[in-house]
Amino acid sequence: MVRILGINGAIRPGSTADRALRHVLGLLAADGAACETFDIGTLPLLDGRPADQLPPGVAAWREACRAADGFVVATPSYHGAMPGGLKNALDYLDAPEAGGKPFLVVAVAGGDAEPAATDVTRVLRHIGGVAGGPNVVVSRAGDAWGKGSTRPARRRPSWRGGGRGIPRALPAAGRGAAAGAVSGWRYCPACGAQRPAGLDDPSSACPACGHREARYPGVGVAVIVRDTLGRVLLGRRTGGRRAGLWCIPCGRLEWGRRCGRRLSANSARRRASRSS
């Protein structure tokens, strides 16, 4: 049975983030997942002290994450970012707790919820998490749900407006995904197809759909080439879900790669394709 850990980034029970989290966990439980939550409000501020001096709650938090097969993180947006308490909790984690595991981010805010979703996604990917689907972003949540309560909601809220849709469950990419290093992915995060044995590099193309996953696609590399007549050089994509589309020469820059090396590799592939 798949084990899902729910994290309420707002900490307060009955908040809109908490209601959204319980709604999603209810859907996942109905689909057969074992769902539980962890109160991150009990964690102390990270201050760099040695592990043997940390309170038992930190070890319990890390163990809960290690035992989970995937995460659902519900977060509000405070002053254009995720709450400090949620960032503090995520700072206690690393690849042993989150590496290779899928996550779903549900951002709920009275104003713009997108910044918090971006924050949480960036941090989770940085420690090796795998995006299990598009972020669910619910801005101006009070217009649809009303204000959050100081007490847990007694009934499941209805999902109306503002969001991008909640999946019935995390994609098959996360089911049974091995914990540990990101190179241990056994399923494609885009289509859920099982990756062949030995295909450890997540940036290698999925044999089923052609998707390439970047662990940290925070930097892109692109060039604009014009000739003396002002014409712009475009290239046609040859693989992946956007095969056949035109764009300027570009690509993601993964850890350990340099811009020149990335562009040189792309140029070499284009020259090889033209000569074949």
DOTITOR-255405 format. One record per residue (C-alpha): x, y, z; residue in three letters. Coordinates in nm, 2 decimals. Layout:
R   east  north     up residu
R      X      Y      Z    ala
...
This chain:
R   east  north     up residu
R   0.00   0.00   0.00    met
R   0.13   0.35  -0.09    val
R   0.20   0.57   0.21    arg
R   0.14   0.94   0.17    ile
R   0.25   1.20   0.42    leu
R   0.04   1.52   0.43    gly
R   0.21   1.84   0.54    ile
R   0.01   2.15   0.65    asn
R   0.24   2.44   0.58    gly
R   0.00   2.68   0.75    ala
R   0.03   2.47   1.07    ile
R  -0.30   2.61   1.20    arg
R  -0.58   2.34   1.20    pro
R  -0.89   2.45   1.00    gly
R  -0.70   2.69   0.78    ser
R  -0.78   2.70   0.41    thr
R  -0.45   2.51   0.35    ala
R  -0.54   2.25   0.61    asp
R  -0.89   2.21   0.45    arg
R  -0.73   2.17   0.10    ala
R  -0.48   1.92   0.24    leu
R  -0.75   1.70   0.40    arg
R  -0.96   1.72   0.08    his
R  -0.67   1.58  -0.13    val
R  -0.58   1.32   0.13    leu
R  -0.94   1.21   0.13    gly
R  -0.92   1.15  -0.24    leu
R  -0.60   0.96  -0.21    leu
R  -0.74   0.74   0.07    ala
R  -1.04   0.66  -0.14    ala
R  -0.80   0.55  -0.41    asp
R  -0.63   0.30  -0.16    gly
R  -0.35   0.51  -0.02    ala
R  -0.26   0.51   0.35    ala
R  -0.25   0.88   0.44    cys
R  -0.12   1.05   0.76    glu
R  -0.01   1.39   0.86    thr
R   0.27   1.54   1.07    phe
R   0.25   1.86   1.28    asp
R   0.55   2.06   1.17    ile
R   0.46   2.33   1.42    gly
R   0.64   2.12   1.69    thr
R   0.98   2.15   1.52    leu
R   1.24   2.39   1.67    pro
R   1.41   2.65   1.45    leu
R   1.70   2.50   1.27    leu
R   2.02   2.64   1.42    asp
R   2.29   2.41   1.30    gly
R   2.33   2.22   1.63    arg
R   2.46   1.85   1.60    pro
R   2.20   1.58   1.54    ala
R   2.26   1.43   1.89    asp
R   2.15   1.76   2.04    gln
R   1.82   1.79   1.85    leu
R   1.49   1.71   2.03    pro
R   1.31   1.38   1.96    pro
R   1.06   1.56   1.74    gly
R   1.32   1.62   1.47    val
R   1.40   1.25   1.45    ala
R   1.03   1.17   1.43    ala
R   0.98   1.41   1.15    trp
R   1.27   1.27   0.95    arg
R   1.15   0.91   1.01    glu
R   0.79   1.00   0.90    ala
R   0.93   1.13   0.57    cys
R   1.16   0.83   0.52    arg
R   0.86   0.60   0.57    ala
R   0.65   0.78   0.32    ala
R   0.63   0.69  -0.05    asp
R   0.52   1.04  -0.14    gly
R   0.41   1.38  -0.01    phe
R   0.12   1.63  -0.03    val
R   0.22   1.97   0.08    val
R  -0.04   2.24   0.13    ala
R   0.09   2.59   0.17    thr
R  -0.04   2.94   0.21    pro
R   0.15   3.24   0.07    ser
R   0.28   3.50   0.31    tyr
R   0.43   3.81   0.17    his
R   0.51   3.64  -0.16    gly
R   0.67   3.33  -0.03    ala
R   0.60   3.01   0.16    met
R   0.57   3.03   0.54    pro
R   0.88   3.03   0.75    gly
R   0.76   2.73   0.95    gly
R   0.73   2.52   0.64    leu
R   1.07   2.62   0.51    lys
R   1.22   2.54   0.85    asn
R   1.07   2.19   0.84    ala
R   1.19   2.12   0.49    leu
R   1.54   2.24   0.59    asp
R   1.56   1.94   0.82    tyr
R   1.53   1.70   0.52    leu
R   1.76   1.58   0.26    asp
R   1.79   1.30   0.00    ala
R   1.75   1.01   0.25    pro
R   1.41   1.14   0.34    glu
R   1.28   1.29   0.01    ala
R   1.51   1.16  -0.27    gly
R   1.33   1.00  -0.56    gly
R   0.98   1.05  -0.40    lys
R   0.69   1.22  -0.57    pro
R   0.53   1.53  -0.42    phe
R   0.22   1.73  -0.49    leu
R   0.20   2.10  -0.39    val
R  -0.13   2.26  -0.32    val
R  -0.10   2.64  -0.27    ala
R  -0.39   2.83  -0.12    val
R  -0.40   3.20  -0.05    ala
R  -0.63   3.49  -0.01    gly
R  -0.43   3.67  -0.27    gly
R  -0.17   3.52  -0.51    asp
R  -0.08   3.17  -0.42    ala
R   0.17   3.10  -0.70    glu
R   0.49   3.23  -0.52    pro
R   0.45   2.98  -0.24    ala
R   0.39   2.69  -0.48    ala
R   0.71   2.79  -0.66    thr
R   0.91   2.81  -0.34    asp
R   0.80   2.47  -0.21    val
R   0.86   2.30  -0.55    thr
R   1.21   2.45  -0.58    arg
R   1.31   2.33  -0.23    val
R   1.17   1.98  -0.27    leu
R   1.34   1.94  -0.61    arg
R   1.66   2.06  -0.46    his
R   1.66   1.78  -0.21    ile
R   1.58   1.52  -0.47    gly
R   1.19   1.52  -0.47    gly
R   1.01   1.44  -0.80    val
R   0.71   1.65  -0.91    ala
R   0.42   1.41  -0.91    gly
R   0.20   1.64  -1.12    gly
R   0.14   2.01  -1.19    pro
R   0.11   2.23  -0.88    asn
R  -0.25   2.31  -0.77    val
R  -0.27   2.68  -0.72    val
R  -0.58   2.84  -0.56    val
R  -0.56   3.22  -0.55    ser
R  -0.83   3.43  -0.38    arg
R  -0.94   3.11  -0.20    ala
R  -1.17   3.31   0.03    gly
R  -1.40   3.39  -0.26    asp
R  -1.47   3.02  -0.30    ala
R  -1.44   2.87   0.05    trp
R  -1.47   3.16   0.29    gly
R  -1.22   3.23   0.56    lys
R  -1.04   2.95   0.74    gly
R  -1.14   2.85   1.09    ser
R  -0.95   2.82   1.41    thr
R  -1.10   2.47   1.45    arg
R  -1.07   2.17   1.21    pro
R  -1.34   2.16   0.95    ala
R  -1.61   1.91   1.02    arg
R  -1.69   1.82   0.66    arg
R  -1.49   1.80   0.34    arg
R  -1.50   2.13   0.15    pro
R  -1.61   2.14  -0.20    ser
R  -1.35   2.22  -0.46    trp
R  -1.46   2.52  -0.67    arg
R  -1.28   2.76  -0.89    gly
R  -0.94   2.91  -0.90    gly
R  -0.74   2.58  -0.91    gly
R  -0.59   2.37  -1.18    arg
R  -0.77   2.06  -1.08    gly
R  -0.68   1.80  -0.82    ile
R  -0.58   1.45  -0.95    pro
R  -0.75   1.15  -0.82    arg
R  -0.41   1.03  -0.69    ala
R  -0.05   1.09  -0.74    leu
R   0.06   0.95  -1.08    pro
R   0.19   0.60  -1.11    ala
R   0.53   0.75  -1.13    ala
R   0.53   0.76  -0.75    gly
R   0.38   0.42  -0.67    arg
R   0.66   0.21  -0.54    gly
R   0.93   0.46  -0.63    ala
R   1.24   0.38  -0.44    ala
R   1.37   0.61  -0.18    ala
R   1.73   0.73  -0.19    gly
R   1.93   0.90  -0.46    ala
R   1.74   1.06  -0.75    val
R   1.93   0.82  -0.98    ser
R   1.71   0.54  -0.84    gly
R   1.39   0.65  -1.02    trp
R   1.21   0.35  -1.15    arg
R   0.91   0.53  -1.31    tyr
R   0.88   0.82  -1.55    cys
R   0.74   1.13  -1.37    pro
R   0.55   1.23  -1.68    ala
R   0.37   0.92  -1.80    cys
R   0.43   0.67  -1.52    gly
R   0.58   0.41  -1.74    ala
R   0.84   0.18  -1.58    gln
R   1.20   0.27  -1.67    arg
R   1.42  -0.01  -1.79    pro
R   1.67  -0.15  -1.55    ala
R   2.01   0.03  -1.59    gly
R   1.85   0.35  -1.70    leu
R   1.95   0.54  -1.39    asp
R   2.00   0.89  -1.53    asp
R   1.67   1.08  -1.48    pro
R   1.77   1.32  -1.76    ser
R   1.78   1.03  -2.01    ser
R   1.47   1.01  -2.24    ala
R   1.18   0.80  -2.13    cys
R   1.14   0.51  -2.38    pro
R   0.76   0.54  -2.36    ala
R   0.70   0.92  -2.40    cys
R   1.04   1.08  -2.45    gly
R   1.02   1.29  -2.14    his
R   1.35   1.41  -1.99    arg
R   1.35   1.51  -1.62    glu
R   1.59   1.77  -1.49    ala
R   1.67   1.76  -1.12    arg
R   1.73   2.13  -1.09    tyr
R   1.60   2.32  -1.41    pro
R   1.64   2.66  -1.25    gly
R   1.88   2.78  -1.52    val
R   1.81   2.77  -1.89    gly
R   2.05   2.82  -2.18    val
R   1.93   2.99  -2.50    ala
R   2.08   3.18  -2.79    val
R   1.93   3.41  -3.05    ile
R   2.11   3.39  -3.39    val
R   2.03   3.64  -3.66    arg
R   2.18   3.67  -4.01    asp
R   2.25   4.00  -4.19    thr
R   1.89   4.00  -4.32    leu
R   1.76   3.99  -3.97    gly
R   1.63   3.64  -3.99    arg
R   1.63   3.44  -3.67    val
R   1.76   3.08  -3.65    leu
R   1.50   2.83  -3.53    leu
R   1.53   2.46  -3.46    gly
R   1.27   2.19  -3.47    arg
R   1.24   1.96  -3.17    arg
R   1.31   1.60  -3.25    thr
R   1.19   1.42  -2.94    gly
R   0.97   1.44  -2.63    gly
R   0.62   1.57  -2.59    arg
R   0.70   1.88  -2.80    arg
R   0.85   1.70  -3.09    ala
R   0.79   1.89  -3.42    gly
R   0.76   2.23  -3.26    leu
R   0.99   2.52  -3.35    trp
R   1.20   2.73  -3.10    cys
R   1.53   2.91  -3.07    ile
R   1.82   2.69  -2.97    pro
R   1.78   2.63  -2.60    cys
R   1.78   2.38  -2.32    gly
R   1.79   2.33  -1.94    arg
R   2.12   2.35  -1.76    leu
R   2.16   2.06  -1.52    glu
R   2.40   2.04  -1.22    trp
R   2.76   1.99  -1.32    gly
R   2.71   2.12  -1.67    arg
R   2.84   2.44  -1.83    arg
R   2.66   2.66  -2.08    cys
R   2.93   2.61  -2.34    gly
R   2.92   2.24  -2.31    arg
R   2.54   2.23  -2.33    arg
R   2.53   2.44  -2.64    leu
R   2.82   2.25  -2.80    ser
R   2.64   1.92  -2.74    ala
R   2.32   2.05  -2.89    asn
R   2.51   2.19  -3.19    ser
R   2.68   1.85  -3.24    ala
R   2.35   1.67  -3.24    arg
R   2.21   1.91  -3.49    arg
R   2.50   1.87  -3.73    arg
R   2.48   1.49  -3.69    ala
R   2.11   1.49  -3.78    ser
R   2.17   1.71  -4.08    arg
R   2.45   1.49  -4.21    ser
R   2.25   1.17  -4.17    ser
